[in-house]
Amino acid sequence: MEPTSRDVTLLLQQMERGDGDAANKLVPLLYRELRRMAASQLRRERPNHTLQPTALVNEAYLRLVDQKNAQWQNRNHFFGVASQLMRRILVDYARAQQAAKRGAGAGKVSLDEAMIVSEESAGDVLALDETMKRLADQDPQLERIVELRVFGGLSVEEAAAALSISPATVKRHWSMAKAWLTREMRKPESG
């Protein structure tokens, strides 16, 4: 039986209040969705990526349950935070890979019609992260929508619920963000 959004929200609220049993019940309910998010994200990485979806899920989950002052609003809020953590984990991993290569140059990533796709190296993740930071400086909500859609794998409707905005607004902002990112990623590297 598939858990409802309400079931997950209630367990998140119980976990927030310190109910350890709620956390134990939550893991199997959320694991499949977290693993789907991780697998989706890693499919956008280079083919020989050494980080596996299970490791990404485990690291993200450990960070999620370690949130001391988290006030989980609902299932979508939880997965929105999970998408942020997965992005941070992948960026940290890419930075470690770049450091291991003694500062190899970061490559560019391409933006296809629906999703951002990292094709070759750890530098792609770093370049995307830097570009998304610039987007956040311009419009934090656009950056958040990209993060939820790309790193979190959320649908337009799920992203809208996580941000408490309309799906039409998410669609409009998603289009603007893709256009902005495409333009920024095509700019020649400075320096």
BAFI-3210 file (N, C-alpha, C; in Angstrom, 3 decimals, decimal comma, padded with zeros to 6 digits):
// residues 191
n [1|2|3|4|5|6|7|8|9|10|11|12|13|14|15|16|17|18|19|20|21|22|23|24|25|26|27|28|29|30|31|32|33|34|35|36|37|38|39|40|41|42|43|44|45|46|47|48|49|50|51|52|53|54|55|56|57|58|59|60|61|62|63|64|65|66|67|68|69|70|71|72|73|74|75|76|77|78|79|80|81|82|83|84|85|86|87|88|89|90|91|92|93|94|95|96|97|98|99|100|101|102|103|104|105|106|107|108|109|110|111|112|113|114|115|116|117|118|119|120|121|122|123|124|125|126|127|128|129|130|131|132|133|134|135|136|137|138|139|140|141|142|143|144|145|146|147|148|149|150|151|152|153|154|155|156|157|158|159|160|161|162|163|164|165|166|167|168|169|170|171|172|173|174|175|176|177|178|179|180|181|182|183|184|185|186|187|188|189|190|191]
n.u [000,841|000,667|002,065|000,260|000,428|-000,373|000,075|002,887|003,443|002,357|004,035|006,487|006,031|005,727|008,279|009,722|008,970|010,465|009,924|011,247|010,365|008,715|010,555|011,756|009,619|009,293|011,498|011,327|009,134|009,971|012,343|012,286|011,419|013,438|015,620|014,867|015,048|017,804|018,894|017,901|019,224|021,908|021,945|022,290|024,877|028,362|029,005|030,727|030,584|031,549|030,047|027,263|023,651|022,551|024,478|024,354|021,706|021,840|023,690|022,342|019,991|020,999|021,875|019,433|017,858|019,389|018,860|018,383|016,607|014,533|011,476|009,239|007,021|005,484|005,313|006,321|007,917|009,893|011,071|011,955|013,963|015,571|016,396|018,023|020,065|021,103|022,128|024,148|025,776|026,607|027,995|030,005|031,282|032,123|033,891|035,840|036,759|037,790|039,831|041,433|042,362|044,080|043,137|041,997|040,570|037,266|034,497|031,852|028,272|025,453|022,147|019,251|015,981|014,278|015,710|018,696|021,754|024,513|027,370|030,092|032,303|033,369|033,718|031,590|029,418|030,330|030,496|027,806|026,785|028,033|026,873|024,210|024,334|024,770|022,336|020,670|021,424|020,292|017,556|016,167|013,977|013,739|016,114|015,602|013,450|014,707|016,476|014,690|013,346|015,432|017,548|016,009|014,090|011,390|008,022|006,248|003,924|004,536|006,753|005,505|003,790|005,696|006,814|004,689|003,299|001,615|001,145|001,246|002,854|005,251|005,784|006,124|008,307|010,171|010,642|011,805|014,079|015,468|016,102|017,739|019,829|020,825|021,812|023,790|025,489|026,585|028,252|031,603|034,302|035,654|038,836]
n.v [-001,188|002,125|004,917|007,772|011,297|012,637|010,703|010,629|013,291|013,429|011,588|012,906|015,187|013,978|012,898|015,254|016,136|014,495|011,793|008,793|006,375|007,157|008,090|005,664|004,409|006,091|005,875|003,512|004,371|006,680|006,014|004,755|006,847|008,753|007,324|007,138|009,837|010,216|008,389|009,475|011,935|011,079|009,875|011,998|012,582|011,931|008,879|007,003|007,563|007,406|007,556|006,054|005,625|004,593|005,288|008,073|008,519|007,505|009,257|011,720|011,169|010,765|013,355|014,669|013,606|014,454|017,063|019,438|021,525|021,327|022,047|020,363|020,883|019,421|016,518|017,361|019,522|018,197|016,638|018,700|019,846|017,613|017,529|019,794|018,998|016,776|018,045|019,586|017,524|016,275|018,413|018,822|016,367|016,538|018,681|017,505|015,578|017,260|018,485|016,297|015,941|017,960|020,569|020,572|022,096|023,437|022,229|023,047|022,807|021,426|022,548|020,965|020,659|019,971|019,330|019,906|018,664|016,941|015,999|015,094|015,626|016,101|018,781|019,843|019,738|021,518|023,868|024,205|024,535|026,958|028,672|028,431|029,631|032,270|032,697|032,520|034,848|036,678|035,924|034,290|032,519|031,450|029,982|028,122|026,719|025,495|023,874|022,184|020,935|019,843|018,738|017,616|016,245|016,797|017,141|019,675|020,275|019,223|020,789|023,263|022,888|022,510|025,034|026,606|027,959|028,636|026,059|027,176|029,417|028,145|026,835|029,055|030,362|028,301|028,132|030,665|030,413|028,297|029,511|031,641|030,210|028,758|030,827|031,901|029,706|029,398|031,498|032,599|031,361|033,388|034,810]
n.w [000,000|-000,936|000,699|001,871|001,241|003,483|005,509|005,524|006,188|008,795|010,141|009,811|011,372|013,870|014,169|014,268|016,760|018,288|018,364|018,136|017,101|015,037|013,183|012,496|011,206|009,116|007,419|005,621|004,134|002,827|001,597|-000,968|-002,645|-002,180|-003,185|-005,854|-006,560|-006,175|-008,023|-010,382|-010,404|-010,517|-013,001|-014,626|-014,342|-015,145|-016,960|-015,639|-012,941|-009,567|-007,278|-005,902|-006,176|-003,747|-001,820|-002,024|-001,206|001,425|002,632|002,299|003,740|006,341|006,891|006,750|008,885|010,911|011,252|013,537|014,232|012,461|010,899|009,651|007,127|005,335|003,159|000,622|001,357|002,833|000,764|-000,824|000,764|000,841|-001,838|-001,926|-000,187|-001,563|-003,789|-002,573|-001,573|-003,966|-005,125|-003,206|-003,467|-006,130|-005,884|-004,291|-006,082|-008,062|-006,611|-006,197|-008,727|-008,924|-009,515|-012,114|-015,037|-015,022|-016,820|-019,177|-018,867|-020,570|-021,397|-021,784|-023,346|-021,209|-018,840|-016,911|-017,937|-016,942|-018,520|-018,649|-016,609|-013,153|-012,986|-014,378|-012,607|-010,708|-012,250|-012,893|-010,295|-009,538|-011,428|-010,691|-008,194|-008,950|-010,208|-007,977|-006,691|-008,419|-008,532|-006,070|-005,957|-008,529|-008,667|-006,674|-007,768|-009,976|-008,568|-007,162|-009,303|-010,904|-009,238|-007,250|-008,641|-008,671|-009,765|-011,659|-010,243|-007,695|-006,995|-006,932|-004,744|-002,721|-002,612|-002,104|-004,154|-007,275|-009,801|-012,370|-011,993|-011,319|-013,764|-015,474|-014,236|-014,368|-017,123|-017,524|-015,908|-017,160|-019,598|-018,739|-017,475|-019,658|-021,280|-019,538|-019,145|-021,609|-021,925|-022,447|-020,465|-017,917|-017,128]
ca.u [000,000|001,442|001,756|-000,300|001,175|-000,780|000,801|004,267|003,443|002,149|005,265|007,507|005,716|006,042|009,741|010,132|008,723|011,393|009,439|012,186|009,618|008,227|011,684|011,915|008,517|009,424|012,575|010,895|008,182|010,661|013,551|012,090|011,367|014,778|016,472|014,474|015,644|019,254|019,174|017,615|020,310|023,156|021,861|022,748|026,314|029,162|028,668|031,567|030,543|031,791|029,033|026,087|022,414|022,379|025,371|023,806|020,513|022,249|024,290|021,277|019,081|021,680|021,837|018,040|017,388|020,248|018,379|017,925|015,484|013,694|010,028|008,745|005,662|004,789|006,139|007,023|008,954|010,953|011,785|012,639|015,203|016,388|017,017|019,122|021,163|021,727|022,941|025,359|026,614|027,226|028,970|031,153|031,951|032,805|035,043|036,871|037,320|038,609|041,036|042,257|042,978|044,930|042,596|041,651|039,604|035,850|033,847|030,512|027,189|024,437|020,800|018,341|014,639|013,580|016,556|020,107|022,415|025,954|027,760|031,437|033,217|032,985|033,706|030,253|028,608|030,826|030,089|026,367|026,586|028,406|025,857|022,986|024,554|024,520|020,883|020,093|021,648|019,332|016,186|016,251|012,898|014,095|017,142|014,943|012,660|015,659|016,968|013,635|013,033|016,583|018,206|014,996|013,246|009,982|007,186|005,809|002,931|005,218|007,554|004,560|003,355|006,833|007,075|003,410|002,947|000,798|001,874|001,461|004,018|006,421|006,044|006,636|009,644|011,019|011,043|012,737|015,332|016,180|016,645|018,831|020,939|021,388|022,616|024,953|026,389|027,223|029,237|032,967|034,866|036,535|040,027]
ca.v [000,000|003,352|005,886|009,033|012,488|012,931|009,760|011,089|014,558|013,123|010,984|013,968|016,017|013,181|012,833|016,596|016,217|013,615|010,418|007,944|005,345|007,779|008,091|004,289|004,126|006,988|005,449|002,711|005,121|007,701|005,512|004,515|008,144|009,336|006,579|007,555|011,159|010,047|007,721|010,457|012,901|010,449|009,619|013,231|012,673|011,164|007,458|006,234|008,209|006,415|007,668|005,260|006,173|004,187|006,111|009,428|008,486|007,329|010,509|012,725|010,809|011,059|014,809|015,077|013,265|015,161|018,443|019,618|022,471|021,238|022,120|019,789|021,310|018,329|015,634|018,122|020,298|017,243|016,300|019,911|019,917|016,483|017,904|020,710|018,230|015,967|018,968|019,904|016,330|016,116|019,493|018,497|015,222|017,048|019,473|016,564|014,989|018,296|018,647|015,121|016,122|019,158|021,777|020,505|023,128|023,066|022,270|023,627|021,838|021,817|022,596|020,510|021,236|019,722|019,183|020,201|017,374|016,966|014,900|014,562|015,616|016,737|020,214|020,224|019,972|022,753|024,977|024,365|025,080|028,376|029,377|028,491|030,644|033,574|032,772|032,808|036,274|037,403|035,577|033,059|031,577|030,741|029,007|027,084|025,908|024,652|022,875|021,200|020,184|019,125|017,925|016,887|015,450|017,065|017,596|021,069|020,332|018,993|021,984|024,316|022,613|022,732|026,473|027,282|028,825|027,917|025,363|028,100|030,230|027,276|026,650|030,315|030,583|027,234|028,566|031,790|029,916|027,542|030,472|032,350|029,278|028,465|031,991|032,019|028,585|029,542|032,580|032,092|031,461|034,544|034,497]
ca.w [000,000|-001,097|001,751|001,421|001,625|004,866|006,375|005,606|006,936|010,222|010,664|009,882|012,536|015,062|014,228|014,689|018,209|018,976|018,382|017,414|016,385|013,807|012,244|012,021|010,283|007,979|006,522|004,472|003,313|002,054|000,954|-002,399|-003,334|-002,112|-004,102|-007,201|-006,754|-006,296|-009,298|-011,425|-010,409|-010,948|-014,446|-015,277|-014,124|-016,092|-016,890|-014,724|-011,623|-008,523|-006,236|-006,241|-005,598|-002,347|-000,999|-002,030|-000,344|002,818|003,107|002,394|004,831|007,606|007,098|006,962|010,231|011,858|011,328|014,919|014,355|011,259|011,084|008,413|006,827|004,656|002,353|-000,412|002,030|003,131|-000,464|-001,261|001,535|000,376|-003,115|-001,608|000,389|-002,618|-004,587|-001,799|-001,523|-005,286|-005,311|-002,344|-004,088|-007,322|-005,432|-003,854|-007,295|-008,705|-005,799|-006,454|-010,051|-008,791|-010,111|-013,541|-015,418|-015,020|-018,122|-019,260|-018,969|-021,536|-020,867|-022,828|-023,261|-019,955|-017,662|-017,019|-018,035|-016,789|-019,385|-018,635|-015,476|-011,903|-013,252|-014,820|-011,410|-010,108|-013,109|-012,687|-008,957|-009,569|-012,208|-009,876|-007,148|-009,585|-010,389|-006,655|-006,438|-009,255|-008,147|-005,273|-006,242|-009,762|-008,304|-005,873|-008,698|-010,700|-007,626|-006,905|-010,523|-011,416|-008,217|-006,494|-009,516|-008,400|-010,877|-011,540|-009,167|-006,414|-006,722|-006,555|-003,374|-001,823|-002,522|-001,839|-005,271|-008,250|-010,862|-013,495|-011,639|-011,447|-015,201|-016,017|-013,683|-014,895|-018,473|-017,382|-015,333|-018,194|-020,563|-018,079|-017,294|-020,976|-021,669|-018,656|-019,326|-022,926|-021,878|-022,316|-019,113|-017,728|-016,377]
c.u [000,884|001,075|001,188|000,604|000,872|-000,061|002,233|004,350|003,277|003,400|006,392|007,277|006,021|007,554|010,294|009,982|009,585|010,956|010,345|011,500|009,083|009,331|011,888|010,820|008,670|010,429|012,054|009,905|008,884|011,816|013,383|012,098|012,736|015,728|016,151|015,097|017,145|019,619|018,957|018,760|021,599|023,124|022,344|024,256|027,051|028,888|029,484|031,623|030,686|030,792|027,774|024,840|022,225|023,243|024,856|022,577|020,920|022,827|023,225|020,357|019,724|021,661|020,424|017,580|018,233|019,854|017,748|016,670|014,572|012,222|009,405|007,293|004,847|005,810|006,952|008,141|010,158|011,767|012,483|013,969|016,140|017,094|018,174|020,324|021,864|022,608|024,245|026,323|027,331|028,274|030,208|031,972|032,743|034,026|036,184|037,545|038,229|039,916|041,987|042,969|043,867|044,450|042,337|040,563|038,181|035,268|032,492|029,487|026,193|023,075|019,870|016,953|014,014|014,467|017,980|020,827|023,916|026,511|029,140|032,110|032,629|032,925|032,354|029,362|029,035|030,414|028,596|026,092|026,913|027,361|024,564|023,134|024,314|023,029|020,207|020,285|020,639|017,902|016,204|015,150|013,165|015,120|016,515|014,118|013,576|016,149|015,933|013,375|014,207|017,187|017,211|014,114|011,761|009,267|006,849|004,862|003,580|006,068|006,651|004,099|004,477|007,093|005,823|003,094|002,160|001,673|002,149|002,683|005,292|006,777|006,676|008,074|010,639|011,527|012,055|014,093|016,136|016,827|017,856|020,049|021,612|022,297|023,897|025,973|027,125|028,263|030,625|033,453|035,765|037,778|041,031]
c.v [001,249|004,348|007,177|010,169|012,845|012,012|010,248|012,365|014,305|012,510|012,011|014,852|015,274|013,087|014,161|016,767|015,229|012,168|009,559|006,859|005,889|007,784|006,695|003,909|004,928|006,486|004,597|003,443|006,086|007,164|005,345|005,830|008,825|008,625|006,933|008,917|011,030|009,418|008,683|011,458|012,287|010,058|010,836|013,422|011,855|009,669|006,661|006,854|007,152|006,485|006,944|005,865|005,822|005,034|007,541|009,520|008,390|008,612|011,592|012,425|011,103|012,549|015,302|014,798|013,933|016,632|018,660|020,487|022,452|021,304|021,673|020,172|020,175|017,524|016,414|018,978|019,395|016,937|017,517|020,079|018,789|016,839|018,868|019,941|017,377|016,839|019,278|018,724|016,139|017,192|019,229|017,356|015,684|017,878|018,574|015,914|015,995|018,479|017,483|015,233|017,364|020,320|021,727|021,514|022,607|023,215|022,936|022,506|022,342|021,783|022,138|021,070|021,074|019,746|019,600|018,860|017,573|015,752|014,323|014,505|016,246|018,253|020,706|020,555|021,275|023,969|025,247|024,995|026,573|029,202|029,501|029,482|032,046|033,767|033,114|034,271|037,126|037,185|034,247|032,042|030,795|029,647|027,843|026,160|024,980|023,534|021,777|020,319|019,303|018,195|017,100|016,004|015,667|017,514|019,069|021,200|020,142|020,200|023,133|024,124|022,889|024,215|027,292|028,347|027,990|027,167|026,274|028,977|029,403|027,095|027,902|030,558|029,532|027,616|029,704|031,307|029,140|028,489|031,195|031,438|028,942|029,603|032,069|030,906|028,648|030,647|031,980|032,296|032,664|034,087|033,868]
c.w [000,000|000,000|001,162|001,870|003,086|005,858|006,599|006,425|008,425|010,839|010,779|011,108|013,835|015,255|014,744|016,196|018,996|019,067|017,502|016,617|015,060|012,751|011,665|011,026|008,993|006,943|005,359|003,563|002,368|001,223|-000,558|-003,179|-003,313|-003,083|-005,556|-007,525|-007,000|-007,631|-010,463|-011,537|-010,940|-012,420|-015,226|-015,139|-015,176|-015,899|-015,869|-013,323|-010,539|-007,376|-006,707|-005,594|-004,126|-001,428|-000,913|-001,123|001,118|003,396|003,280|003,571|006,188|007,912|007,384|008,389|011,300|011,997|012,704|015,018|013,135|011,655|009,774|008,221|006,221|003,869|001,324|000,179|002,320|001,872|-001,067|-000,543|001,098|-000,934|-002,886|-001,081|-000,663|-003,500|-003,854|-001,755|-002,849|-005,553|-004,464|-002,945|-005,319|-006,935|-004,993|-005,060|-008,005|-007,934|-006,037|-007,798|-010,083|-009,631|-011,592|-013,849|-015,447|-016,416|-018,046|-019,300|-019,988|-020,858|-021,967|-022,562|-021,883|-018,730|-017,957|-017,002|-017,909|-017,510|-019,095|-017,268|-014,234|-012,075|-013,711|-013,628|-010,763|-010,929|-012,944|-011,321|-008,920|-010,320|-011,412|-008,719|-007,715|-009,828|-009,063|-006,287|-007,214|-008,789|-007,397|-005,596|-007,533|-009,462|-007,553|-006,776|-009,492|-009,783|-007,371|-008,124|-010,952|-010,372|-007,423|-007,338|-009,295|-009,666|-010,663|-010,349|-007,794|-006,025|-006,282|-005,112|-002,374|-001,597|-002,200|-002,885|-006,278|-009,253|-012,066|-013,233|-011,769|-012,926|-015,806|-015,527|-014,169|-016,283|-018,405|-016,882|-016,366|-019,204|-019,974|-017,940|-018,622|-021,419|-020,840|-018,889|-020,667|-022,945|-021,768|-020,888|-019,043|-016,979|-017,216]
res [m|e|p|t|s|r|d|v|t|l|l|l|q|q|m|e|r|g|d|g|d|a|a|n|k|l|v|p|l|l|y|r|e|l|r|r|m|a|a|s|q|l|r|r|e|r|p|n|h|t|l|q|p|t|a|l|v|n|e|a|y|l|r|l|v|d|q|k|n|a|q|w|q|n|r|n|h|f|f|g|v|a|s|q|l|m|r|r|i|l|v|d|y|a|r|a|q|q|a|a|k|r|g|a|g|a|g|k|v|s|l|d|e|a|m|i|v|s|e|e|s|a|g|d|v|l|a|l|d|e|t|m|k|r|l|a|d|q|d|p|q|l|e|r|i|v|e|l|r|v|f|g|g|l|s|v|e|e|a|a|a|a|l|s|i|s|p|a|t|v|k|r|h|w|s|m|a|k|a|w|l|t|r|e|m|r|k|p|e|s|g]
***
